Amino acid sequence: MLNGRHILFLVSTGLLSLAALPFSSHAQPQTLGEGHALPTNDNSSLNSLKKETEKPPPQETAQPTLDSPPSPLPLSASSLSTPLNREGVIANFGAGDEAPALVAPGILPPATLARPYASKAEDHPAKAEDPTDLWARLRSGLALSSLDHPSVAGEIERYASEQGYLNKVTVRARPFLYYVLQEVEKRGLPSELALLPVVESSYTPQAESPKGAAGIWQFIPATGRHFGLKQTFWYDGRRDIMASTQAALNYLERLNADFGGDWLLALAAYNAGEGTVQRAINRNREAGMATDFWSLDLPRETETYVPRLLAIAAIVAAPELFGVSLNRIPNQRYLAHVKLTSQINLDTAAKLAGMSRAEFSRLNSGYVRDATGPQGPHQLLLPVGKVATFKSKLAAQQARAAARPENAATPSPSALPPQAAQASQTPSAAPTSNPKGQRVYYTVRLGDSLTDISARYRVSVNELRAWNAALLALLKDKPPQAGTTLTLYLQSTLIAQNS
């Protein structure tokens, strides 16, 4: 346990910075959202500790030693808030749905941040990092400023008290962190940026805010389109792990350049918007005040967002110091790109890969319907170990399809959605004429009728019934319910208009 004597010893010997300490907060919590509270920092506890360190150190015959990692200071789980991302999304922090934010360079040098609590390396040699551990690789690239601010210490305390949340977020990040960190490193950016999705979405690709921000990087529709993220009836690039990561890093690089290389201000702008941060800078400049992040009057969400990322980075840098552990993530590629030549049903693709639909969809969250889009992108993300199986089974399925007679009444069951596949095998399924056009799938929404769907896609109700005769026979001609998948055959112009 890290008691008062240990703290005074560490401070007096220079081993630990005062600002790096996770001080307890005794102030009344400030409400962040309904049912959520964020503890505020009690500066009196910080000041009193500083006064204590000004006194001569106690005379002892033997110096205390740290035989075990310090335990985090107590913090009731009920006092934890649910952090807000830049679009106002409330993420359930206590249950494991979000986290922190980033700072500016210059408070501690990068070499110190990599091991932020050891100032006498010769007396306290660094533990050898495991090259097979992705966290060790991430630590080597930490380059932003450190913990020299009370609000960062408060956020460290929050996270250090929530081992359960840290366990959940590392599980969520595992499939994606290698790719994100690799792209950060390719651009020569601080590796803290690979932790930004922890703050934004807890690395949840399906995350969506009340204001419409989506994906692990929480792009709103307009910003996503501005940075090249395609959004159609079939596909949303904001949810695509690889596409959204490229767009987010492009955006962050531009913000960093716009704010003179100050990562703190760039990250604040990523959260609050460039205009908000620039106006705050202009107000301070006109008043003759400092224009660094800590001096600006910014929205409360942004003032919390930045320290949270620093806190996460500090815990990743030295989890043992705060009495927490991080689930190991192997330092090896998890995802592989598989290119396709045409549209594919996602249930079929998941089965070919030997995966549950839920896990398959998590990796391929960019596809928002039951199939990939007819106009693309024609690609999937799969675990590296599933690629060979998927390709082999897909090739076999395509060979079977090619061997079918050209006048086959319906596509092979394996190429159809589950309901249509089942219907096609029933005796009551009536054959239909060989349809023309490109086959696409439509998932019925609540309130849809066959008339509505036929009008939208400019086809007749009779055509719609003929294309789905087997399914409708199975439904005994009742209107298809929400969630039912219908098959349509459209000309390319109609597909483009409805994409």
C-alpha positions in Angstrom: 0.0 0.0 0.0 1.4 3.4 -0.9 1.1 5.3 2.4 2.0 8.9 3.3 5.6 8.0 4.3 6.1 6.3 0.9 4.7 9.3 -0.9 7.0 11.8 1.0 10.0 9.6 0.3 9.2 9.3 -3.4 8.7 13.1 -3.7 11.8 14.0 -1.7 14.0 11.7 -3.7 12.6 12.9 -7.0 11.3 9.5 -7.9 7.7 10.7 -8.2 6.3 14.0 -9.3 3.6 15.6 -7.1 1.4 16.0 -10.1 1.6 12.4 -10.9 -0.1 11.4 -7.7 -3.7 10.2 -7.9 -5.1 12.4 -5.1 -8.5 11.5 -3.6 -11.3 14.0 -4.2 -13.5 15.0 -1.3 -15.5 17.7 -3.1 -19.1 17.1 -3.9 -19.5 15.5 -7.4 -20.6 17.7 -10.3 -23.4 16.3 -12.3 -22.3 15.4 -15.9 -25.5 13.8 -17.0 -28.7 12.4 -15.6 -27.7 9.7 -13.1 -24.0 10.3 -13.5 -21.5 12.3 -11.5 -17.9 13.4 -12.0 -15.8 14.0 -8.9 -14.0 17.3 -8.8 -10.4 17.8 -7.6 -10.0 19.0 -4.0 -7.1 21.4 -4.4 -6.8 21.7 -0.6 -5.5 18.2 -0.4 -2.9 18.9 -3.1 -1.8 22.1 -1.3 -1.6 20.4 2.0 0.6 17.7 0.6 2.9 20.3 -1.0 3.3 22.0 2.4 4.2 18.7 3.9 6.9 18.1 1.4 8.5 21.5 2.3 9.2 20.3 5.8 12.4 18.4 6.5 12.0 14.7 5.8 11.5 12.5 8.9 14.7 11.1 10.4 14.6 7.3 10.1 17.2 4.7 10.4 16.0 2.8 7.4 14.2 4.1 4.3 10.9 2.6 3.4 10.8 0.3 0.4 8.1 -0.5 -2.1 7.8 -4.2 -2.0 4.6 -4.4 -4.0 2.7 -2.1 -6.5 0.6 0.6 -4.7 -3.1 0.0 -4.4 -5.3 2.7 -5.9 -6.9 5.1 -3.6 -10.5 4.2 -2.9 -13.2 5.6 -5.1 -16.8 4.5 -5.0 -18.0 3.0 -8.3 -21.2 4.9 -7.8 -19.4 8.2 -8.0 -18.1 7.5 -11.4 -19.5 9.6 -14.2 -20.3 8.5 -17.8 -17.9 10.6 -20.0 -19.2 12.5 -22.9 -17.5 12.5 -26.3 -17.3 15.5 -28.6 -20.8 14.9 -30.0 -22.4 14.5 -26.6 -22.6 10.7 -26.6 -23.0 9.4 -23.0 -20.9 6.3 -22.6 -21.5 4.1 -19.6 -18.1 4.3 -17.9 -19.0 2.2 -15.0 -20.4 -0.5 -17.2 -17.6 -0.2 -19.7 -18.6 2.2 -22.4 -16.0 4.9 -22.7 -13.2 6.9 -21.3 -10.5 9.8 -21.4 -8.5 12.4 -23.6 -5.1 14.1 -24.6 -2.6 16.9 -23.6 0.2 19.2 -25.0 3.9 18.7 -25.2 6.4 20.3 -23.0 5.6 19.5 -19.4 7.8 16.5 -19.3 10.2 15.4 -22.0 9.2 12.3 -24.1 11.9 10.2 -22.5 10.4 10.9 -19.1 6.9 10.2 -20.2 7.9 6.8 -21.5 8.8 6.0 -17.9 6.9 8.9 -16.3 7.7 8.2 -12.7 11.4 7.3 -12.7 13.8 10.2 -12.6 16.8 8.1 -11.4 17.0 5.3 -13.9 20.3 4.1 -12.6 18.8 3.5 -9.1 15.6 2.1 -10.5 16.3 0.3 -13.8 13.4 -0.1 -16.2 11.9 -3.6 -16.4 12.7 -5.2 -19.8 9.7 -4.8 -22.1 8.2 -7.8 -23.8 8.6 -7.4 -27.6 5.6 -9.7 -28.1 3.3 -7.5 -26.1 1.5 -4.7 -28.0 1.2 -2.6 -24.9 5.0 -2.5 -24.7 5.2 -1.4 -28.3 2.6 1.4 -27.6 4.6 2.6 -24.6 7.7 3.1 -26.7 5.9 5.7 -28.7 4.4 7.8 -26.0 5.4 11.4 -26.7 2.8 13.8 -25.3 3.0 15.7 -22.0 2.6 14.1 -18.7 0.6 14.4 -15.5 1.5 17.8 -14.2 -2.1 19.0 -13.7 -4.5 18.1 -10.9 -7.3 17.2 -13.3 -5.2 14.5 -14.8 -4.5 13.0 -11.4 -8.2 12.9 -10.8 -8.9 11.0 -14.0 -6.1 8.6 -13.1 -7.8 7.9 -9.8 -11.1 7.2 -11.6 -9.6 4.6 -14.0 -7.3 3.0 -11.4 -10.4 2.2 -9.4 -12.2 0.5 -12.3 -10.2 -2.6 -13.1 -13.4 -4.2 -14.6 -13.7 -1.3 -17.1 -10.1 -1.7 -18.1 -10.6 -5.4 -18.7 -13.6 -4.7 -20.9 -12.0 -2.0 -23.0 -8.9 -4.1 -23.6 -11.0 -7.0 -24.9 -12.9 -4.6 -27.2 -9.7 -3.0 -28.4 -7.9 -6.3 -29.1 -9.0 -6.9 -32.7 -8.3 -3.3 -33.7 -5.4 -1.9 -31.7 -2.6 -3.4 -33.7 -3.9 -1.9 -36.9 -4.6 1.5 -35.4 -1.2 1.7 -33.7 0.5 0.6 -36.9 -1.1 3.4 -38.8 -0.2 5.9 -36.1 3.4 4.8 -36.3 3.5 5.0 -40.1 2.7 8.7 -39.8 5.2 9.3 -37.0 2.5 10.4 -34.6 2.4 10.1 -30.8 1.1 6.6 -29.9 -1.3 8.2 -27.5 -3.5 8.7 -30.5 -4.1 5.0 -30.7 -5.8 5.3 -27.3 -8.2 8.1 -28.5 -10.9 5.5 -29.4 -11.0 4.5 -25.8 -12.2 8.0 -25.0 -14.5 8.3 -27.9 -16.2 4.9 -28.0 -14.5 2.4 -25.7 -13.3 0.9 -29.1 -16.9 -0.1 -30.0 -17.4 0.1 -33.8 -21.2 0.2 -33.4 -21.2 3.1 -31.0 -23.5 5.9 -32.0 -24.2 9.2 -30.2 -27.6 11.0 -29.8 -26.3 13.5 -32.3 -25.5 10.9 -34.9 -21.7 10.5 -34.4 -20.7 6.9 -35.2 -17.8 4.4 -35.1 -14.8 4.1 -32.9 -13.7 7.7 -33.8 -17.2 9.2 -33.5 -17.5 11.0 -36.8 -20.7 13.0 -37.4 -22.1 12.5 -41.0 -20.9 15.9 -42.4 -17.3 15.6 -41.0 -17.2 12.0 -42.2 -18.1 12.9 -45.8 -15.6 15.8 -45.7 -12.8 13.3 -44.9 -13.9 10.9 -47.6 -16.0 8.4 -45.6 -18.7 7.1 -47.9 -22.2 6.8 -46.4 -24.9 5.0 -48.5 -28.0 2.9 -48.0 -25.7 -0.1 -47.7 -22.5 1.1 -46.1 -21.3 3.7 -43.6 -17.5 4.4 -43.7 -17.6 6.0 -40.3 -18.1 2.5 -38.8 -15.5 0.9 -41.0 -12.4 0.4 -38.8 -9.8 0.9 -41.5 -11.5 3.7 -43.4 -12.4 5.7 -40.3 -8.9 5.3 -38.9 -7.4 6.8 -42.0 -9.9 9.7 -41.9 -9.4 10.4 -38.2 -5.6 10.5 -38.5 -5.9 12.8 -41.5 -8.1 15.1 -39.5 -5.8 15.0 -36.4 -2.8 15.8 -38.5 -4.6 18.8 -40.1 -5.6 20.1 -36.7 -2.1 19.7 -35.3 -0.8 21.8 -38.2 -3.6 24.4 -37.8 -2.7 24.9 -34.1 1.0 25.2 -34.6 2.0 21.7 -33.7 0.3 21.8 -30.3 -1.2 18.4 -29.8 -3.2 19.5 -26.8 -5.0 22.2 -28.8 -5.4 19.8 -31.8 -7.1 17.2 -29.6 -9.3 19.8 -27.9 -10.4 20.9 -31.4 -11.1 17.3 -32.4 -13.5 17.2 -29.4 -15.0 20.7 -29.5 -14.4 21.9 -33.0 -11.8 24.2 -34.5 -13.9 27.3 -34.2 -14.6 26.8 -30.5 -10.9 26.4 -29.7 -9.8 29.3 -31.9 -12.4 31.6 -30.3 -11.2 30.7 -26.9 -7.6 31.5 -27.9 -8.6 34.8 -29.4 -10.4 35.8 -26.2 -7.4 35.0 -24.1 -5.0 36.8 -26.5 -7.2 40.0 -26.4 -7.2 39.8 -22.6 -3.4 39.4 -22.5 -3.7 35.9 -21.1 -1.9 32.7 -21.9 -3.3 30.6 -24.8 -2.2 27.1 -23.8 -5.0 24.5 -23.3 -5.0 24.7 -19.5 -5.6 28.5 -19.7 -8.5 28.5 -22.1 -12.2 28.7 -21.2 -13.5 25.7 -23.1 -16.7 23.6 -22.8 -16.6 21.5 -19.7 -16.7 18.3 -21.8 -13.5 19.3 -23.6 -11.8 20.4 -20.3 -12.4 16.8 -19.1 -11.7 15.1 -22.5 -8.1 16.1 -22.6 -7.0 14.9 -19.1 -8.8 11.6 -19.6 -6.6 10.6 -22.5 -3.5 11.6 -20.6 -4.7 9.5 -17.7 -5.3 6.5 -19.9 -1.8 7.0 -21.3 -0.3 7.2 -17.8 -1.9 4.0 -16.8 -0.8 2.2 -19.9 2.7 3.5 -19.3 3.0 2.1 -15.8 -0.1 0.1 -14.8 1.7 -1.5 -11.8 2.2 1.9 -10.2 -1.5 2.3 -9.9 -2.3 -1.2 -8.9 -4.0 -2.2 -12.1 -3.2 -4.7 -14.8 -3.8 -4.7 -18.6 -4.9 -7.8 -20.4 -2.1 -8.8 -22.7 -2.6 -8.1 -26.4 -0.2 -9.9 -28.7 2.0 -7.7 -30.9 0.8 -9.3 -34.1 -1.7 -8.6 -36.9 -5.2 -9.6 -36.0 -7.2 -8.5 -39.1 -6.8 -9.3 -42.8 -8.5 -7.7 -45.8 -10.3 -10.1 -48.1 -11.3 -8.8 -51.5 -14.5 -9.9 -53.2 -15.8 -9.6 -56.7 -19.5 -8.9 -55.9 -22.1 -8.5 -53.3 -22.4 -11.1 -50.5 -24.9 -11.8 -47.8 -23.4 -11.3 -44.4 -25.0 -14.3 -42.8 -23.5 -16.5 -45.6 -20.1 -14.8 -45.2 -20.1 -15.3 -41.4 -20.8 -19.0 -41.9 -18.1 -19.4 -44.5 -15.6 -17.9 -42.1 -16.8 -20.1 -39.2 -17.7 -17.1 -37.1 -20.8 -15.9 -35.2 -22.8 -13.2 -37.0 -22.3 -10.9 -34.0 -18.5 -11.1 -34.1 -18.4 -11.0 -37.9 -20.5 -7.8 -37.9 -18.3 -6.2 -35.2 -15.3 -6.5 -37.5 -17.4 -5.4 -40.5 -19.6 -2.7 -38.9 -19.4 -0.5 -42.0 -22.1 -2.7 -43.6 -25.4 -1.5 -42.2 -27.7 -4.0 -44.1 -27.8 -7.8 -44.4 -25.4 -7.7 -47.3 -22.5 -5.8 -48.7 -23.5 -3.1 -51.2 -24.0 -3.9 -54.8 -21.7 -1.1 -55.8 -19.1 -2.0 -53.2 -16.9 -1.8 -51.3 -16.4 -5.4 -52.1 -14.2 -6.4 -49.2 -14.4 -8.0 -45.7 -12.3 -7.9 -42.6 -11.6 -11.3 -41.0 -9.2 -12.6 -38.4 -6.0 -13.7 -40.0 -6.6 -17.3 -38.9 -10.0 -17.4 -40.6 -9.0 -16.2 -44.1 -7.9 -19.6 -45.6 -11.1 -21.3 -44.5 -13.3 -18.5 -45.8 -11.6 -18.4 -49.2 -11.8 -22.2 -49.6 -15.5 -22.4 -48.8 -16.3 -19.4 -50.9 -14.6 -20.9 -53.9 -16.5 -24.1 -53.4 -19.8 -22.3 -53.2 -19.0 -20.3 -56.3 -18.1 -23.5 -58.1 -21.5 -25.0 -57.2 -23.3 -21.9 -58.3 -21.5 -21.9 -61.7 -22.6 -25.5 -62.2 -26.3 -24.7 -61.8 -28.4 -24.7 -65.0 -28.8 -21.3 -66.5 -32.6 -21.5 -66.1 -32.5 -22.3 -62.4 -35.6 -20.9 -60.7 -33.7 -19.4 -57.7 -30.1 -18.9 -56.6 -28.5 -21.7 -54.5 -29.7 -21.6 -50.9 -26.2 -20.8 -49.5 -26.3 -17.5 -51.5 -29.6 -16.5 -50.1 -30.6 -14.8 -46.8 -31.7 -17.4 -44.1 -35.5 -16.9 -44.7 -35.2 -17.1 -48.4 -32.9 -20.1 -48.2 -35.4 -22.0 -46.0 -38.3 -21.0 -48.3 -36.5 -22.2 -51.4 -36.4 -25.7 -50.0 -40.1 -26.0 -49.3 -42.4 -27.9 -51.7 -44.8 -25.0 -51.9 -42.1 -22.7 -53.4 -43.3 -21.7 -56.9 -40.7 -21.3 -59.6 -40.2 -17.8 -61.0 -38.9 -16.7 -64.4 -35.2 -16.0 -64.7 -35.0 -12.3 -63.5 -32.9 -9.7 -65.2 -30.8 -7.1 -63.4 -28.4 -7.2 -60.4 -29.7 -9.1 -57.3 -29.8 -7.0 -54.1 -31.3 -7.5 -50.7 -33.6 -5.3 -48.8 -34.4 -5.6 -45.1 -38.0 -4.7 -44.3 -38.4 -1.8 -41.9 -41.2 -1.3 -39.4 -44.3 0.0 -41.3 -43.0 -1.1 -44.8 -45.5 -2.6 -47.2 -44.8 -4.2 -50.5 -46.3 -1.2 -52.2 -43.9 1.2 -50.4 -40.9 -0.9 -51.3 -41.9 -1.4 -55.0 -42.5 2.4 -55.3 -39.1 3.2 -53.7 -37.2 0.9 -56.1 -39.5 1.6 -59.1 -40.5 -2.0 -59.6 -44.0 -3.4 -59.7 -45.6 -5.2 -56.8 -46.1 -8.2 -59.1 -42.3 -8.3 -59.8 -41.6 -8.0 -56.1 -44.0 -10.9 -55.3 -42.5 -13.0 -58.1 -38.9 -12.5 -56.9 -39.9 -13.5 -53.4 -42.6 -16.1 -54.2 -41.0 -18.8 -52.1 -40.6 -16.5 -49.1 -44.2 -15.2 -49.4 -45.5 -18.7 -49.7 -43.8 -19.6 -46.5 -45.4 -16.5 -44.9 -48.8 -17.6 -46.3 -49.0 -14.3 -48.2 -48.9 -12.3 -44.9 -47.1 -9.0 -45.2 -43.4 -9.4 -44.4 -42.5 -8.3 -40.9 -39.7 -5.9 -40.0 -36.4 -7.6 -40.3 -37.5 -9.9 -43.2 -35.0 -9.9 -46.1 -36.5 -9.5 -49.6 -34.7 -10.1 -52.9 -34.9 -7.5 -55.7 -33.4 -7.4 -59.2 -32.5 -3.8 -60.1 -30.8 -2.0 -63.0 -27.6 -0.3 -62.0 -29.1 3.2 -62.3 -31.8 2.3 -59.8 -29.2 0.8 -57.4 -27.2 4.0 -57.6 -30.2 6.2 -57.0 -31.1 4.2 -53.9 -27.6 3.8 -52.5 
